[in-house]
Amino acid sequence: MATYLKQLDGLRCMACFGVLLQHWLPPSNILQRLNVPLADGVYLFFVLSGFLITRILLDCRDHADARESTRGRVLVRFYIRRALRLMPLYFLVVIVTASLSVTGARDALPWHLVYGSNVYYFVRGGFNGPTSHFWTLSVEEQFYCCGQS
């Protein structure tokens, strides 16, 4: 398996911090006036995710090529691991936010449940409260499901 790169934890922290500040600070805050690129945290997350997932997939391919398993079996194991890692917490948060009537959670609930939040926000023409960050998870899940042609 691919080795753990602890150096990336610092980048994850910076990305997370930037996203949180962008979402939770008022629109006219000091960081906005100083042109601090808080939105770049989302892009950094996508780059890190793409890098790490590509490393895992290349490692899986190497195992299949070494005849330790078939490519199909390796991909199935990859998707199962990703689903077990991401889906339980995701669906828990979706259900809890909808149950608590968090702003925008119920309006977009069917979209969130099928990982279509990004499409919902695009059609709507903007974001919808504290659950708006679900669009990034939707893009990632769509990549997993549809990006493997």
N, C-alpha and C positions, 0 to 999 in steps of 0.2 A: 504494500500500500504506500501511497504518497506520504512523505514525511511531514510532520507538523512543523509549520514555520511560525515560531512564536513572534518573529519580527512583525508579522502582519497584524498582530493584536493591537499594536500602536496605531496603525492605519485604520483599523476597525473602530477604535476608540475615537479617533479624530472624525471619522465619517459620521459616527453615531452622534457625537457632540454637535457637529454642524447641522445635522438634520433636526435634532431636538431644539436647538436654538432657533432655527429657521421657523419651525412650526409653532413654538411657544412664546417667542418674544413678540411684543407688539410690532406692527409694521414699521413704525417710525422709531426704531431703537438706534442706539449709538453705533452698533456694528453695521447696520444698514447704511448709516451716514458715512461711515469709514470705508464703505465698499468691500467689506469682508465677504468673500464668496461662500456664504453658508450653504447655498443650494448645491455646491460642488460635493457635499457629503453624499448625496444620492448617487452622483456619477461615480464617486469613489467606491461606493458599495457595489455598483454594477461591475466595475472593473475588477474589484477583488473577487466577486462572485464568479465572473467569467473565467478569471485566472484559476481559481481553486477548482471549479467544476471541470474545466478543461484538463487540469492536472490529474484529477481523479479518473476522468474518462480515458485519458492516455494510459494511465496505469492499468486500468481495467483491460484496455486493448492489449497491452503487453502481456497480461496474464492469459488472455485468450490466445494470443499468438504463441505463447510458450506451451500451448496445449494443456494448460491447467484447467481450462473450461472453454465452453463455446462463447462466441461473441453475444449470441442471444441470451444465454444464461447470465453472462456478466452484466448486460444491460438491464435485465430483469432485476438482478440483485441491486444494481445502482438505483433504479427507480424505487424499489421497496425501501432501501435505506433513506433516500431523500424524503419519501412520503412519511415514514415513521419519524423522521426528524422534524419536518416542518408542519405537517397537517394537524396533529393533535393540538398544539398550542394555537395555531392559526384559527381553527374552528372554535376552540374555547373562547378566544378573544372576540371573534365575530358574534358568537351566541351571547356572551356576557354583555358586550356593548349594545346589542339589540335589545336584550332583556332589561337593561338599565336605561333604555331610551336615550343613549348617547346621541348627540346631534348628528343626524345624517345616517346613523347606523341602520335604522329600520327602513328608510327610504331606499337604500341600496342593498338591502339584505339578500335578495335573490342574486344580484350581481356578485356580491362577496362570496356567496356559497358556491358559485361555479368559477371562481377566479376570473371574473370579468369586470372587476372594479375599474381597470384602466379604460375599458370600452365605455362603461357607464359615465365616467368623468369626461371622456371625450365627447360623447353624445350630449351630455348635460352642458358642456361648455365651461366647466370649472370644477373645483374641488368642493367637498361637502362636509366640512367639520373634522373632528379628531380622527376619524377613520380614513381620511384621505390617503394616508400612507399605504393602504392596502393595494394601491395601484402598482407599487413596485413588486409586491409578491405575486400579483397577477401576471405581470410581464415575465417574471422568472419562471412561474409555473407553465405559462404558455410556451416559453422557450423549451422547457423540458419535454412537454407533450407534443409540440408541433415543430420544433426546430430540428428534429432528428429525422431528416428525410434521406 
